[in-house]
Amino acid sequence: MKLLIVILAIAVGIWLWRSRRPPPQAAPPRKRPAGKAVAEMTRCAVCGLHLPLADAERSARGTYCSVEHRRQIEG
């Protein structure tokens, strides 16, 4: 019985100590580096690979990751 009262007293003490602590501060939002621009991404019509639009092979039928995939669709 004494052990139960001691455990209960310790649990109440810990609960009171934790409830009076200030809440943790939220981390400030991360800022994007000023020198880096975000590249627009596209998807290959054949294999589904995502790549920057500047590196893609473009045509009237879609965008492709390589010349071989463009030829595969367009002939």
URBELBEL-V571395 format. One record per backbone hydrogen bond with DSSP energy under -0.5 kcal/mol. NH is the residue of the N-H (numbers start at 1). CO is the residue of the C=O. If there is no record, write none. Layout:
nh=[NH;NH]
co=[CO;CO]
This chain:
nh=[5;6;7;8;9;10;11;12;13;14;15;16;17;18;19;20;21;36;42;44;45;48;51;53;55;56;56;57;58;59;62;64;70;71;72;73;74;75]
co=[1;2;3;4;5;6;7;8;9;10;11;12;13;14;15;16;18;33;51;49;63;44;42;40;52;52;53;64;56;62;59;57;66;67;68;69;70;71]
